[in-house]
Structures are given as structure tokens and as C-alpha cells.
Amino acid sequence: MNGDWFIRGRDGRLSVYLPTDDAVLCRAERALGGSWEPPRRLGGEQRLRPGPAVGQGADRYTHLAAWRPTKPGEAGLVHSTHFRPHLAALDWTPIGHPGKTGDRTGPPAVAVDARGRAHVFVRNQAGGVSMRMQKEKGGWDPWRDLKGGDVQGELAAVTGQSGLVELYAATPAGILHWRQEKPAAVPTLEEAMDASVRPDTLYALPTSATDTTLFHTDDSGDLCAWRPGTKPTTVLPSAGPSRVSAVRCELDGHDCTLLAQRSASGRVAFAAYPTEQESAGAWWTESGPQLPADALVSLTVDEEDRVMAATLSPSTGRLLISRRKDEPGLALEAWREV
């Protein structure tokens, strides 16, 4: 799943999104802090291809995008909106193909602007990126070619605190960055940063009123942070090979960025530092049981702004949850299976 799959809904309930071979499933709390519902299929019986994407707007509605098979050797993208975790999501709606016809071109990414409009991004047949934006009163604008080239792996789409949508992509030469100049505008390619970057390790997070920070792993295995207009900074060695998850939170009265990643030992590793102050240093602390090799890690904050962490194994469907204790530091409660 490309995007934050562990989220807090409009009603405060926590939910997770789990991709299967041909669907997206959702699990949600029955009540705040209570037991969890069993998995249920989203968007009707439409069969999907692997690699869906999820994004959430300021209104806390969730938007999902995925490829579906259309005919032998061809596919098209579909979109669904999930308004509340305990309600059924809208049926999957076709939004087409950036090249009109053809097979999958790459994994999609979704960001939602301040007005609740979904922006679906995907690598196109030329190796650049195309986007289709939802209209405010229904329907979709045409596909737009955002240019770029040699794009590899998953895209990282994010909405800044300004409500403007940004996109990051990895290439053999480095990182590409697109940004909207104003609401509803087509994002423009603003910067191509020469950097060492491993595909499928991008994660973007709003970190100030004007900036987003991109986390990525470089070829040496270090976890790096980059804000457009600067040079990438090494934060610390990666705990493991998977993509990092990050969230901004308050720790002991300080605005901090908390990182989480499945470590090489199989446990969840956490590291925190003052937001946008990578030079302050950070170190990993492991928590919880050993996890399967395919386990995913995601972070969010609950209704009381306490950090929540979740791990999910697609092969087993096992979901583990932990939350920060109400005490100084970053102590977590015991992990529990739901």
C-alpha cells in the first residue's frame, strides 16, 4: 500500500487498510480505543491489481486508487472515497489510463488538497509522471503530463500545511520534486536533485508551514532527509531495508519528528529528533516482537494526540497496535494483537 495505511478517521476511530491480491480490506475500531471490526472489502466486488494507494485529506476522508484489469494485457485506474471507517466506502469509479490504453505503468500515489480534491499520480508510458485531479463538485479533470523521466518505484505524494499538493519521485540520477503554485493548479517540476536514492524508499511529511521533508534511503543504506532548496542530510543509518514511516508529534513539550521502520532484526525500531533539526542527532530503539519479513509499519496520532504505531503482515493478516504511554519520553504500551 503506497501511503499512510494506519489513520484516524473523521469520527476519531482508528482504521487500517490492507491490500490483498485482488482487493483492499479495511479494519476499524468499533469505538474509540475499543475492539476492532473484522476485515471487510472496500469498493464493491471489483477485482484489483496489486499495489493500491491511499491518501487522507484535512477533512479526514480517505481516498484510494488502484489498477483494475480491463482486458487481457490492459488495465485502468479506479478511485474510491471512504468517508468514515465504520461505513461502506464508495464503489470503485474508473478514472482511466494516462496513455488512454495499455497495461499498468507503475504504482499510483494519492494526495488530497485542502478542499478535499483527490490528486492521483502515476508513472506514464514515457517514464515521466501523469496526474488526474478530482473536481470540487464531482467528476475529474483530464489527465495531465507532468513531465520528468526515468521515474522508478513508488511515488511519494503529500499535501503541505498550506494545502498545496507536492510530489516526489526517484530516478537513477536522484530525486524529482513537483509542487502546486496555487490551489487546483497543475503541479510543476521545480527541482531535480542529484542524490543517491534507492527506489521504493520515499516518504514525505509536512514539517513546517512552508516545507515538506522527504525521507529516503541512499545507496549506502543511510536514511536521509531532504527539503527542496537544500541538500540531503543524513539522519542515521537505516534500521532495515523497508521504507520508513514518520509522524510529527509533541514529545516532552517539543515539536518532534518520530521515525519507525522494521529493523534488520525483525522488530520495530523508533527514532525521534526535533523537527527539521536533523543535525541534533537520532538513534534507533527497538520495540515489540519479531515480525514477518513482509511486515509493514505505520504511525499516526489518536484523538488525544498520542502517538500510535501499527504493524501489519500481508501474508498473515496479523495486526499489532501500540500507543505511547502517558509519561515523559517515548515509552510505549505493550503491543497487542487486534
C-alpha positions as CSV (number, residue, x, y, z in Angstrom):
1,M,0.0,0.0,0.0
2,N,1.5,3.3,-1.1
3,G,0.7,5.9,1.6
4,D,-0.3,6.0,5.2
5,W,-2.4,2.9,5.7
6,F,-2.9,3.5,9.5
7,I,-5.1,6.5,10.0
8,R,-7.5,8.3,12.3
9,G,-10.9,8.9,10.7
10,R,-13.3,11.9,10.9
11,D,-15.0,10.4,13.9
12,G,-11.8,9.7,15.7
13,R,-11.7,6.0,15.2
14,L,-8.6,4.3,14.1
15,S,-8.5,2.2,10.9
16,V,-6.1,0.3,8.8
17,Y,-6.1,-0.6,5.1
18,L,-4.8,-3.9,3.9
19,P,-4.2,-4.8,0.3
20,T,-4.8,-8.4,-0.9
21,D,-4.0,-9.9,-4.3
22,D,-7.3,-8.5,-5.8
23,A,-8.9,-6.2,-3.2
24,V,-8.4,-3.6,-0.4
25,L,-9.7,-4.6,3.0
26,C,-10.4,-2.2,5.9
27,R,-10.4,-2.8,9.7
28,A,-11.6,-0.2,12.1
29,E,-12.3,0.4,15.8
30,R,-15.9,-0.3,16.9
31,A,-15.5,2.5,19.4
32,L,-12.7,4.9,20.3
33,G,-10.0,2.8,22.0
34,G,-12.2,-0.3,21.9
35,S,-12.3,-3.6,20.0
36,W,-11.8,-3.8,16.2
37,E,-14.1,-5.0,13.5
38,P,-13.1,-7.9,11.3
39,P,-11.7,-7.1,7.8
40,R,-14.2,-6.1,5.1
41,R,-13.8,-5.5,1.4
42,L,-13.9,-1.9,0.1
43,G,-15.5,-0.5,-3.0
44,G,-17.7,-3.5,-4.1
45,E,-16.6,-6.7,-5.9
46,Q,-14.4,-5.0,-8.5
47,R,-11.2,-7.1,-8.8
48,L,-8.0,-5.0,-8.4
49,R,-4.4,-5.4,-9.3
50,P,-1.7,-5.3,-6.6
51,G,-0.2,-2.0,-5.4
52,P,-3.1,0.3,-4.4
53,A,-2.5,3.8,-2.9
54,V,-4.2,5.7,-0.1
55,G,-4.3,9.3,0.9
56,Q,-6.2,11.4,3.5
57,G,-7.4,15.0,3.4
58,A,-7.8,17.6,6.1
59,D,-11.4,16.5,6.4
60,R,-10.1,13.1,7.3
61,Y,-11.9,11.4,4.4
62,T,-9.8,8.6,2.9
63,H,-9.2,8.4,-0.9
64,L,-7.9,5.2,-2.5
65,A,-6.6,4.5,-6.0
66,A,-5.7,1.2,-7.7
67,W,-5.3,-0.5,-11.0
68,R,-8.0,-2.9,-12.2
69,P,-7.8,-5.3,-15.1
70,T,-9.9,-4.2,-18.1
71,K,-9.0,-6.7,-20.8
72,P,-6.1,-9.2,-21.4
73,G,-2.8,-7.2,-21.1
74,E,-4.5,-3.9,-20.2
75,A,-5.6,-2.1,-17.1
76,G,-7.2,1.1,-15.9
77,L,-7.1,3.1,-12.7
78,V,-10.1,3.3,-10.3
79,H,-10.8,5.6,-7.3
80,S,-12.9,5.2,-4.2
81,T,-13.7,7.5,-1.2
82,H,-14.1,6.2,2.4
83,F,-15.9,8.9,4.5
84,R,-15.9,7.1,7.8
85,P,-14.2,4.0,9.0
86,H,-17.4,2.2,10.1
87,L,-19.3,3.0,6.9
88,A,-19.0,1.3,3.5
89,A,-16.7,3.1,1.0
90,L,-18.0,4.3,-2.3
91,D,-17.8,1.8,-5.2
92,W,-14.7,2.0,-7.3
93,T,-15.0,4.6,-10.1
94,P,-12.9,4.3,-13.3
95,I,-10.6,7.2,-13.9
96,G,-8.8,5.8,-16.9
97,H,-5.2,5.4,-18.1
98,P,-2.6,8.2,-18.6
99,G,-1.9,6.8,-22.0
100,K,-5.7,6.0,-22.7
101,T,-4.9,2.3,-23.1
102,G,-2.2,-0.2,-22.0
103,D,-1.1,-2.2,-19.0
104,R,-0.1,-0.8,-15.6
105,T,2.7,1.8,-15.9
106,G,3.6,2.0,-12.2
107,P,2.2,2.1,-8.7
108,P,-0.2,5.0,-8.1
109,A,0.0,7.7,-5.4
110,V,-2.8,9.8,-3.9
111,A,-2.8,13.2,-2.2
112,V,-5.8,15.3,-1.1
113,D,-5.8,19.1,-1.2
114,A,-7.3,21.5,1.4
115,R,-10.6,21.4,-0.5
116,G,-10.9,17.6,-0.4
117,R,-10.0,17.0,-4.0
118,A,-8.0,13.8,-4.7
119,H,-4.9,14.0,-6.9
120,V,-3.9,10.7,-8.4
121,F,-0.3,10.4,-9.7
122,V,1.2,7.5,-11.7
123,R,4.3,6.9,-13.8
124,N,3.3,7.1,-17.5
125,Q,4.4,5.2,-20.6
126,A,7.2,7.7,-21.3
127,G,8.7,7.2,-17.9
128,G,7.6,10.6,-16.5
129,V,4.6,11.3,-14.3
130,S,0.9,11.9,-15.1
131,M,-1.8,13.3,-12.8
132,R,-5.6,13.4,-12.8
133,M,-7.3,15.7,-10.3
134,Q,-10.8,15.4,-8.9
135,K,-13.2,18.4,-9.5
136,E,-14.6,20.0,-6.4
137,K,-18.2,19.4,-7.5
138,G,-17.8,16.0,-9.0
139,G,-16.0,14.4,-11.9
140,W,-12.4,14.6,-12.9
141,D,-10.2,17.0,-14.9
142,P,-8.3,15.5,-17.8
143,W,-5.0,13.6,-17.4
144,R,-2.0,16.0,-17.2
145,D,1.5,15.1,-18.2
146,L,3.8,16.5,-15.5
147,K,7.0,15.5,-17.5
148,G,10.0,14.1,-15.8
149,G,11.8,10.9,-16.9
150,D,13.3,7.6,-15.8
151,V,11.0,7.5,-12.8
152,Q,11.4,4.4,-10.7
153,G,9.4,2.7,-7.9
154,E,6.7,4.3,-5.8
155,L,5.9,8.0,-5.9
156,A,5.6,10.0,-2.7
157,A,2.6,12.4,-2.8
158,V,1.9,14.8,0.1
159,T,-0.2,17.8,1.0
160,G,1.7,20.5,2.8
161,Q,0.3,22.6,5.7
162,S,-0.5,25.2,3.0
163,G,-3.0,22.8,1.4
164,L,-0.9,22.6,-1.7
165,V,0.0,19.2,-3.2
166,E,3.6,18.1,-3.8
167,L,5.1,15.0,-5.4
168,Y,8.5,13.3,-5.1
169,A,9.9,10.6,-7.4
170,A,13.2,8.7,-7.5
171,T,15.3,8.4,-10.7
172,P,18.7,6.8,-11.3
173,A,20.2,10.3,-11.1
174,G,18.4,11.5,-7.9
175,I,15.0,13.0,-6.9
176,L,12.4,14.9,-8.8
177,H,10.1,17.4,-7.0
178,W,6.8,18.8,-8.2
179,R,4.7,21.4,-6.4
180,Q,1.4,23.3,-6.9
181,E,1.8,27.1,-7.1
182,K,-1.8,27.7,-6.0
183,P,-4.9,25.5,-5.2
184,A,-6.2,23.4,-8.2
185,A,-3.1,24.3,-10.3
186,V,-1.2,21.6,-12.1
187,P,1.9,20.8,-10.1
188,T,5.1,21.9,-11.9
189,L,8.5,20.2,-11.8
190,E,10.5,22.6,-9.6
191,E,13.7,20.8,-8.8
192,A,15.8,17.8,-9.9
193,M,18.2,17.0,-7.0
194,D,21.3,14.9,-7.8
195,A,21.4,12.4,-5.0
196,S,21.9,8.8,-4.2
197,V,18.4,7.2,-3.6
198,R,17.0,3.7,-3.5
199,P,13.6,3.3,-5.3
200,D,10.6,2.4,-3.1
201,T,12.1,4.2,0.0
202,L,10.4,7.6,-0.4
203,Y,8.3,9.0,2.4
204,A,7.1,12.7,2.5
205,L,6.0,14.6,5.6
206,P,4.8,18.2,6.2
207,T,7.3,19.7,8.7
208,S,6.5,23.4,8.7
209,A,4.1,26.0,7.3
210,T,6.1,26.2,4.1
211,D,8.1,22.9,3.8
212,T,7.7,19.2,3.4
213,T,10.6,16.8,4.2
214,L,11.3,13.8,2.1
215,F,12.9,10.8,3.8
216,H,14.7,8.2,1.6
217,T,17.4,5.6,1.9
218,D,20.6,6.2,-0.1
219,D,22.8,3.6,-1.8
220,S,25.0,3.2,1.3
221,G,22.0,2.4,3.5
222,D,21.7,5.7,5.3
223,L,18.3,7.3,6.0
224,C,18.4,10.8,4.6
225,A,16.1,13.8,4.8
226,W,15.7,16.4,2.1
227,R,13.8,19.7,1.8
228,P,13.7,21.3,-1.6
229,G,16.1,24.1,-2.0
230,T,18.7,22.4,0.3
231,K,21.0,19.4,0.2
232,P,20.0,16.0,1.6
233,T,21.1,15.4,5.2
234,T,22.0,12.0,6.7
235,V,19.8,11.4,9.7
236,L,21.1,8.0,10.8
237,P,21.8,4.5,9.3
238,S,18.6,2.8,8.2
239,A,17.3,0.2,10.7
240,G,16.3,-2.1,7.9
241,P,15.6,-2.3,4.2
242,S,11.9,-1.2,4.2
243,R,10.5,2.3,3.8
244,V,10.4,4.4,6.9
245,S,7.2,5.8,8.4
246,A,7.1,9.2,10.1
247,V,4.8,11.5,12.1
248,R,5.1,14.9,13.8
249,C,4.2,14.8,17.5
250,E,4.9,16.6,20.7
251,L,7.4,14.8,23.0
252,D,8.0,16.4,26.4
253,G,6.9,19.8,25.1
254,H,9.0,19.7,21.9
255,D,7.8,19.5,18.3
256,C,9.5,16.3,17.1
257,T,9.6,14.0,14.1
258,L,9.2,10.3,15.0
259,L,10.5,7.7,12.6
260,A,9.6,4.0,12.6
261,Q,11.0,1.1,10.5
262,R,11.1,-2.6,10.6
263,S,14.7,-3.3,11.7
264,A,17.0,-6.0,10.3
265,S,16.4,-8.0,13.5
266,G,12.6,-8.1,12.6
267,R,11.4,-5.8,15.4
268,V,10.1,-2.2,15.1
269,A,12.7,0.5,15.5
270,F,11.9,4.0,16.6
271,A,14.0,7.2,16.4
272,A,13.0,10.8,17.2
273,Y,14.6,14.3,16.8
274,P,13.4,17.9,16.9
275,T,11.5,18.6,13.7
276,E,13.8,19.9,10.8
277,Q,16.8,19.7,13.1
278,E,18.4,16.6,11.7
279,S,21.8,17.8,13.0
280,A,20.6,17.2,16.6
281,G,21.1,13.5,16.0
282,A,18.9,10.5,16.4
283,W,19.2,6.8,17.3
284,W,17.1,3.7,17.0
285,T,15.4,2.0,19.9
286,E,13.7,-1.4,19.1
287,S,10.3,-2.5,20.5
288,G,7.9,-5.3,20.3
289,P,8.2,-8.9,19.0
290,Q,9.9,-10.2,15.9
291,L,7.8,-9.7,12.8
292,P,7.5,-11.5,9.4
293,A,9.7,-10.3,6.6
294,D,6.8,-8.6,4.9
295,A,5.6,-6.7,7.9
296,L,4.7,-3.1,7.4
297,V,5.0,-0.3,9.9
298,S,2.9,2.9,10.1
299,L,2.4,5.8,12.6
300,T,-0.4,8.1,13.4
301,V,-1.8,10.1,16.4
302,D,-5.0,9.3,18.2
303,E,-7.9,11.6,19.3
304,E,-5.8,12.7,22.3
305,D,-2.7,13.4,20.1
306,R,-0.9,10.4,21.5
307,V,1.4,8.6,19.1
308,M,0.1,5.3,17.8
309,A,2.1,2.6,16.0
310,A,0.8,-0.3,14.0
311,T,2.4,-3.3,12.2
312,L,0.7,-5.4,9.7
313,S,1.8,-8.5,7.8
314,P,0.0,-9.0,4.5
315,S,0.9,-12.7,4.4
316,T,-0.7,-13.4,7.8
317,G,-3.1,-10.5,8.3
318,R,-1.8,-10.1,11.8
319,L,-2.3,-6.6,13.1
320,L,-0.4,-5.3,16.2
321,I,-1.0,-2.0,17.8
322,S,0.8,0.1,20.5
323,R,0.5,3.6,21.8
324,R,2.7,6.0,23.7
325,K,2.3,5.9,27.5
326,D,1.1,9.0,29.3
327,E,4.5,9.7,30.8
328,P,7.7,11.5,29.8
329,G,9.8,10.1,27.0
330,L,8.8,7.7,24.3
331,A,7.7,4.7,26.3
332,L,5.2,2.5,24.6
333,E,2.5,0.3,26.0
334,A,2.8,-3.4,25.3
335,W,2.0,-4.4,21.7
336,R,-1.4,-6.1,21.4
337,E,-3.0,-8.0,18.6
338,V,-6.3,-6.9,17.3
